[in-house]
Amino acid sequence: MSGGIGDESVLRRLIQHMNSQMPSRRLPLGELLEMSEPSYQGRDGQRYSIAKDELRLISDIAAELGLLEIRLPIVLMADASHEQSVWRVEGQAECAVVSRVIGRAGTEGRERMFLYAPHVAALRRRLPTATACVFVP
């Protein structure tokens, strides 16, 4: 049977659709704070808004931690190399902010961190527009 989910081209299109809001370019926090309507452009060409209250929260955390640069949205990548559902965050500033938002200690200075479903749910509740989920086959 062709055209089913097992068909590689169908699977590829499904993943492309799921990743449509992946940013074509992540923007510096400072630049987003200066915008009257903060947003980024997805790979699908659409504009995706980032809520100002989320930007203020990230800005406050970044200032507390002495972070000079963070780019948004924070990208959460599905990591299929693990048995359980795991999401990866990369970048020292991004990991520091995510750690603070979800209340996870001991991740200071890390360039990469892994999140499980409860962490992702907590993060997405606090930063729904400042994070983007990406599926990597």
Buried (B, 14 or more C-beta within 10 A) or exposed (E): EEEEEEEEEEEEEBBEEEBEBBBEEBBEBEEBBEBEEBBBBBBEEEEBEBEBEBBEBBBEBBEEBEBEEBBBBBBBBBBEEEEEEBBBBBBBBBBBBBBBBBEBEEBEEBEEBBBEEEBBEBBBEBBEBBBBBBBEE
